[in-house]
Amino acid sequence: MALFKRRTVGRPGEWFYCLEHGKVEEGPDCPGKDRMGPYASREDAQHAMRTAQERNLQWETDPRWHDSAARGEDGEV
């Protein structure tokens, strides 16, 4: 007997984007390592890659994450 049951069916309204297959799926059909989500709607899941790209760009250009460069070589402000 298994200690943990593998959940094969998602909850209604849970949408995921599968990175392996490049498709939207309702419920977790693919392993967690291959999916993004859950998303509130199918449309949100369809735009998962664009949303991730936008968030990555925001992070890369956020000065709070690059404060060492603003201080200078010696670490002073």
C-alpha positions in Angstrom: 0.0 0.0 0.0 1.4 3.4 -1.0 1.9 6.0 1.7 0.9 8.8 -0.6 -1.7 8.7 -3.3 -0.8 10.4 -6.6 -3.4 12.9 -7.5 -4.2 12.3 -11.2 -7.2 14.5 -11.5 -7.2 18.2 -10.8 -9.8 20.3 -9.2 -12.3 21.9 -11.5 -11.1 25.3 -12.6 -7.4 24.5 -12.1 -5.5 25.2 -15.3 -1.8 24.5 -16.0 0.6 25.1 -18.9 2.7 22.0 -19.8 6.2 22.9 -20.7 6.9 19.5 -22.1 4.0 19.5 -24.6 3.5 23.2 -25.0 -0.2 23.0 -24.2 -2.8 24.0 -21.7 -4.4 21.3 -19.6 -7.1 21.3 -17.0 -5.9 19.5 -13.9 -2.4 18.3 -13.5 -2.0 15.8 -16.3 1.8 16.1 -16.5 4.4 15.9 -13.7 5.0 19.0 -11.6 8.5 19.5 -13.0 7.0 20.0 -16.5 4.1 22.4 -15.7 3.4 26.0 -14.6 0.3 26.8 -12.6 -2.3 26.5 -11.4 -3.9 29.4 -13.2 -7.4 30.7 -12.5 -8.5 30.5 -16.2 -7.6 28.8 -19.4 -6.7 32.1 -20.9 -4.2 32.8 -18.1 -2.6 29.4 -18.6 -2.4 30.1 -22.4 -0.3 33.2 -21.6 1.9 31.5 -19.0 5.1 31.8 -21.1 4.5 35.5 -21.9 3.7 36.2 -18.2 6.9 34.5 -17.1 8.9 36.4 -19.7 7.5 39.7 -18.5 8.2 38.9 -14.9 11.7 37.9 -15.7 12.3 41.2 -17.5 10.9 43.1 -14.5 13.2 41.1 -12.2 16.3 41.7 -14.4 15.7 45.4 -14.5 14.7 45.9 -10.9 17.3 48.0 -9.1 16.6 46.4 -5.8 18.1 43.1 -7.1 21.1 44.9 -8.5 22.1 47.1 -5.6 25.7 45.9 -5.6 26.3 47.5 -9.0 24.9 50.8 -7.7 27.2 50.9 -4.7 30.4 50.8 -6.8 33.5 48.5 -6.6 34.3 49.2 -3.0 30.8 48.5 -1.7 30.1 52.1 -0.6 27.0 54.0 -1.7 
